[in-house]
């Protein structure tokens, strides 16, 4: 945390990139299940509801963020199955299988988990774009989502169980001491219609609990009210799949933690609703299944004394004060002494050093307190030829570096909110440099370089009557997420075969540096204590003569920008 402050000009690239980018801030906002090597998760996603394009995009992006709260690299294994009006268990398309080698390889071969971590970005994009790999231009949300006349959730649940049965979890020798957890997450906007091959009136009529590989399947219901366009409303979302309508239990088996409701208020979006409840969802799905201790012969006699005294008093003091403050800076030193004496003396010494040794020490932003103000220019070289995959990975690296810099701390300057770390985004090729996001970018369209929903500050236009709260950044975490996604989405423009083949090297580095100084000047950098920083993401090098010229021209100005 002291490197960017102590030596901002001596080594502007190495410090911010080596620390936060080796294993940076995964999700980008939330963490992942720390203890999930032997967990299988199936996302059942409702495709039966009609949605507007905006609601549909928010819905799938919210689900992609929920994926990010669960999955780290190759674990837990995660399947993705849409459901709508299918007629039989065998009719469902498994879009991502538990054995998909792109995202669910949990082997410990050298380099595999680093590759799985890199690939998680592609999984996030796959889900965000409606469950397809051909980018946002081919999203089923474009023009609005049509939906189907009926919803068959009953057979979908059995299809998820079949996916687990068909693809048993390979228990690695290093992980044999850990329990196996099976979980189904149901994302619903419309309600089951009772039309299924099992001739059941509703999902509540299934013979619960379901089992696979001798383990009980825990079902978590995520009921999405969203903009209210679906069948789920504030009147029924608190009971759908939680109660059978007559006071009896349903899929969540009277466990209130397994029901998650996503709604929005008048001034927010459905995506914001997903963010507001994401940590609650993470606490539930990452926790041990509540029914595991009672799955074998004595369900009724042992269920009450096991669930009540164990879950409530143990979960809160463990999840709240221990997980959040210790996951970022002290996960490794805290995890071993806590897990070893209480759970299994061999699991941690085996999995910690061999599975993902660098998970926790590099999770947090490097900004630890309010008032650490920086105006950072990201100058991205787009002049070099590379493969599509290399280009996508570069955008992922840049987005993760952004997360390593940017905190949620806000300051008020002349009555307008500003991030303490404003980040301008510049791309440069052989012909020059372009500012895509400036230091005054806000969500209301008044700055020169202002992509949709990307914000460094509130709106400085006092005449903007359409947005009376436009001077405020109401949700800094969401604003950071949207900027992160903007950086990722640049891949849709930059990382095509056509765009990459047109590159010819010879980056205009001097133009990028000059553009950075213009951005600092236009953004009044330094007027409120901001330190200017320049981070150059380079692929092609300028020749030695040009390097010497740049050093001669800019060295003193970079060292003393005032």
N, C-alpha and C positions, 0 to 999 in steps of 0.2 A: 504493500500500500504506500510505501514511502518513495518508491522509485520514480513514479511520474512527477512527484512533488520535488524531490531532491535534485533530479537531473533532467529537467524537461528538454533541454537543448542538446545535451551531450550525446544521448542515445535515445532518440524519440521513438524508434520502432521496436527495439528489442524488449524494453521493459514492459510496455503494454501488451505485446503479443505473446511472449513466451509464457508468462504466468497465466493470463486468462484464457489462452487458446489451446493449451495442451488438453485440458479437460475442463472447459469453461462452464458457463451457467446454462445447463442443459436445455431447459424447456421452451422458452427462455425464462419464464417467470418462476415456475414452480420446480421443485425437485422431482424425484422419482422414488419408487419403492426400494428402500435400501436393502431389504432382505427378501429377494424374490427369485433366487436362482431356480427354485423348484416350483414356481407358480405358472399356471396356465390361465389365460384370460381370453374370453370370447366376447367381442363387442357385437351385439345384435342391434342393428340400426334400422329404425323405421323409415321406409321409403314410401309409405302409403299415403302420406298427407300432402295436399296441395299447399304450396308455399310461394310467396313472392321471391324474386331473385335475391333481394336483400336478406330476407328471413332465411332463405335456403343457404346462402353463403355464411351467415352467422351460425346457423345450425351445424354445418359440417366443420367450420373452423373451430367452434366450441368443442366438438367431439375430438378434433385433432389435438386440442390443448389438453383435454382429459387424458388422451393417450400419453401425452408428455408428462403427466403427473404419475404415470405408472411405469413406463418403459424407459430403460437406460440404454442398453445396447442389445445384446442377443437375448436378454432376459428382462422381465418374464416373457415367455412366448405369448404372442397376441394374435388372435384370429379376428377377421372382420367379415361379418355376414349380414347383408341387407335382408329385410323382410317386408313383404307387402301382401299380395293376395295369392301367394303360392297355394297349390292344392294338396301337396303331400310333403312329407319330411324330405324326400329325395329331390324336390324341386328347387331347393335353395342354392344359390351360387355362393360358394365360399371364395370371396375375392382375395382374402389373405388367409392362408392355412397356417396352422400351428407349426408346420414343418417347412414353411417358406424359407429357402436359404438366404434370401435377401435381407431378412429382418429377424429371423428367429433361430439362428444358429447359436446354440449355447455352449459350444465346445470351447476348450481352453487352449487350442492350438495357438502358437504365437501369431499375433496380429489380427486374429479373427474378431475379437471383441472391439478393437479399435475400428475395424471395418464396419462392424454392426453399429457402432456409435455414429460413424459418419453416415451410414445408410438411413439412420432414423429420421434425418431431415427429409429424405425421399418418402418415407412412410407418412410423415406429417403432411407433406404436399399431396400425397395420394388421397388421404382422408379429406383434407381441406378442399380438394377439387372434386368432391362428390364420389370418391371411390373409383378413380380412374387415373391413369398415368400420363395422359396427354396434355396436361397443363390446364390453366384456367380457361383458355379459349374453348375447351371441350367439356367444361363442367356442365352437369345436368341442371345446374341452377340458372344458366343463362336463359333469359326470357321467362323465368319462373318455373317451378317444379310442378309437374302435372299430378303425380300421385295416382292412386288406384281406388276403385270403388269399395273394396273391403280390406280388412287387416287380419292376417292370420298369424298371431303370435304363438299359439299353442304348438304348431308344427315347427316353428322357428326355434323354440326352446329345445325341442327334441333333436333338431338338426345340429344345434350347438353341442348337445350332449354326444351326438354321434361323431362330431368332429373330434371331440376329446377321446372318445373310445377308439377311433380309427388311428389316432396319433398319440400313443402313450408317451409320457414324459421319459426321456432317457436320463436315468439318475446317474450322474457322474460320480466316480469314487470319492472325489473331494467333497461332494455335497450330500453324501448318503445320510449324514446326521440331521439334515434339515427336513422338516415336514413338507409334504406335497400339498399344495393348495390349488383348488379348481374353482374358478369364478366366472359367472356369466353376468355381463352388464347389458341391460336392456335400455336403449334410448328410444323413448316413445313421444310422438306428438299426437297420434290418433290412437283410438282404443280398439282392442280386439273385438271382432264381430261375432265370435262363436261359430265361425265357419271353418272347419278343419277336418282332417282325415281321421281324427280320434273321436269325433262326435262328442266333444266336450263343450259345455256351455261357456266356459271361460278358462283362462290359464290357471285360475284358482282351483279348478277341478283336477289338475294334474296330481298324480300320486307322488307327493313330496315327503321327504326330500329326495332329490335325484342323486345318483351315485355314479362315479366312474373310477376305475382302478382302485376300488375299495374306499375311496374318499368321497365325502359329501360335496356336492356342488353348491356353493353359495351364490345366490342370485341377488344382484343389486339393481334396483329400478331407478332410472333417471327419467323423470317425467318433465318434459319440456313444454311449458306454457308458451314461452316466447312472446310473440306479438299477439297471441290469442287466436290465430287463424286456424289452428287445429282443433281437435275435439277436447283436448285437455285444457281445463280452465282452473281458476282459483277455487272453484267449488268442488272439483273432483280430483285434482292432481294430488292432494294429500292422502287420498284413499285408494286410487287406482293401483292395482297390483300389490297393495299393502293389506287390503281387507276384501273379503268376498261379498261385501254388501249386506251381510246378515250378522255382522259382528265376529265372524270367524277369520282366521288368518289366511293369507294368500302367499305370494311368492317370497315376500320378505320375512315370513315366519315370525311376525310380531317383533321384529328387531327394527326400531325406528331409525337406526343408523344406516340401514340398507335402502332407505327411500330418500332420494335426492330430487328436489324440485327446482327447476330452472325457470325463473320468471324475470321480468324486467319492469321497471317503473316507467313513467311517461317520458322521462328525460334521458333514458339510456337505451341500450340495444340488447338484443338477445345474447350477443357475444359477451357483453358486460355482465349479463346474468350468469353465464357460464363461469366467468372469472370470479364472481362474488361467492360462488359455492364450490369452487375447485378444490380448496384445501379440505373442506368437509368431505368431498368425494375421495380425495387422496387418503385421508385418515382412515376411511372405511375400507377401501379396496386394498390398502397396504397392510392393514391389520390382519391378525390371525382370524380365520373363519370362526364365527361364534358357535357353530354347531359341532366343530371337530371333536371336542372332548366327549360328546355324547352320541357319536355316530354308531357305536356298535350295538351292545345288547340292551342297554338300559336307558333308552331315550327319556321316558317320562320321569322315572325316579331321580335322575341326575340332572335333568335340564335346568330346573329352577335354581338349585344350589350352585350349579356351575356357572350359568350365565349371569345371574344377578350380582353375586358378590364379587365375581372375578372381573367381568367386563367394565362395570361402571367405575369402581374405585381405582382399578389398575390403569385403564385406558387414558383418563384425563391427565393424571400427573405424569404419565409417561409421554404421551403424544405432545401435550402442549409445552410444558417447560423444558423437557429434555430434547425433543426432536428438533424444534425450530432453532433454539440457540446453539445447539451443539452440532447440527448437521454441516454447517458451513465450515467453521474454523477447526472443529475438534472431533470430526467424525471418527477418524482412525484411532486417536488415543482414547476416546470415550467408549467406542464400540466394543473393543476387546475386553476391557475390565468389566463392562456391564454384561456382555453376552456370555462370556466364558463361565462365570460361577453360577449363572442362573439357568442357562439353556443347555449348552453342550460344550465341554472343554475342548473338543477338537474341531468344531465347525469353523470358528473364526480364524485360528492360526492357519487353517488350510485355505479358506476362501479369500481372506483379506489380502495376503501377499500374492496370491496366484491369479485371482479373477480379474479385478480392476484396481490395481494398486493406487491409482491417483485420483479416485473418484472425488473424495471430499475436500482435500485441501484447497482446491481451486474453484469452489462453487460461487463465492460471493463477488459482488462488484468490489473493485478496489477502493471505492469511496465508503468511508466508515461513519462520517458524521456530516451534518449540515454545514454549509459555508465553504466547502472545498470546491471552488468554482473554476471551471475550465471551459474554454471555447476550443473545441477540438475539430480540426478539419481532417476528414478521411479522404485522401486522394488515391483513387483506385485506377491502376493501370489497366486499360482495356485495349492495348495495342497488340498484344502477343497472341499468336496462334496457339491453340491448345485444344484438347478434346472437350466434348460436351460435359463429360463427367468432371474433368478438372475444373472447368468453368463453374459448374454448380457448387463444387466443393469450395471454390474460392469465395463465392457469395455466402456460403454457410460460415466460413471462417470470419468474414467481415462482420456478419450479423452477430456471431458469438463474441467477437472483439467489442462490438458495440455494447453488448450486455455486460462485459467486463468493466467498461468505463462508466456506464450510465446508472446513476442511482435514481431513487424516487424523490429526492430532496428538491423542494421548490422554494424560490425566493420571490418576494414582491418587489418589482422595480417600477416606480412611477405608476403604481396601481395595477400593474400587469404581472401575471405569473410568468416565471421563467424557471426552466430546469437549471439547477446549479451546474450541470454539465451539458452545455449545448453542443450538438454535433452537426456540423455541416458536411454534406456529402458531395464530392467532386469526382467526376470521371475524366480521364485524359487518355488520348490516343496519339497518333502521329501528327494530327492536325492542330491540336490544341486541347484546352480543358473547358469543362462545362460544370457549373454549379447546379446540381439537381435538388439539393435541400440547403437553404441558407439558415443563418442563425436566428432569423425572425419567423421561420416557418410556423404556421398555426393551422388549426383545423377549419378556418373560415375563409380562406381564399384571398387574403389581402397582401401576402408577401410575394416577392418576385419569383422565388423558387419554392413552390408549395404543393407537393403531391397530396392527394387526398388522405386525410387523417394522420399525416405526419406532423408532429409538433415539437418545436423547441421552446415555444412560448405561447402565451395567450394572444388574443387579437388586440393589436394596438389601435384599431380604428374605432374611435369612440362613437361614431355615427352608426355603427352596425346595430340596428334595432331588431333585426331578425333573430339575433342570438344575444339576448340580454346578459347572459353569463359568459360571453365569449372571452372575457379577459382572464378567466380562470381556467386552470388545468384541473378538472374535477377528479380525474382518475389517472394519476401518474403511471401506475403499473400498466394500465391498459394502453396509455399513450406510448410507453416503451415497447410494449408488445406490437403495436401497430407499426412503429418505426422498424422494429426487428423484421416484421413480415415484409415491409416495403423493400428492405435490403435483399431479403431472400427472393422476392418476386422480380427483382431486376434480372434474375436468371432467365425469365421468360423472354426478355428482349435480347440479352447479351449472349446467351448460351445456346443459340440455334446453329445448325451447321452452316447456314448462309451467312450469319453474322460473323462467325468465327473464321470462315474461309476468307472473308474480306480483310482481315487484319494483316498488317505487314510489318509489325514491330516499330522500332525507332520512336519510342515514347517521348512526348513533349513534356519532359519533367520540369523544365524551367517554366513553362506555361502553367503547370499545376501549382508550382510554388508561388508564382505571381498571383494566381487566382486565389490562393489561400490568403494572401495579404489583403486582397480586395474584399474577401469575405469577412475577415476580421475588422477591416475598416467600416464596411457597411453595417456590420452588426454591433458597432461601438464596443468592441472587445476591450477589456481593461478598465472601462469606465466604472464598473462596479466590482472590481477586484478579480476579474477573470484572468487566468493565465492562458495564453495561446499555446496550443499544441498542434503539431502536424504529424499525422500518421500516414505514411506512404505504403501502399500495397503494390509492390513491384513484381513484374514477371520478366520483362525485357529490360536490359540495362542500356543506359546511354554510353557512348564510347568515352574513353579516358579524357579526350580533349574537351568534350562537353561537360564531363564531371568537373574538370578543373575550372572551366568557365563558370559553372554554376556556383562552385565553392567561392570563387573570387567575387562574384556578384552578390551572393546572398549570405555569406557566412556571418558577417557582422550584423546584418539585419535579423537573421535568425537568432543569433545570440542575444541581441538587444532589440527586440521588436518595437520598443517605444521610440 
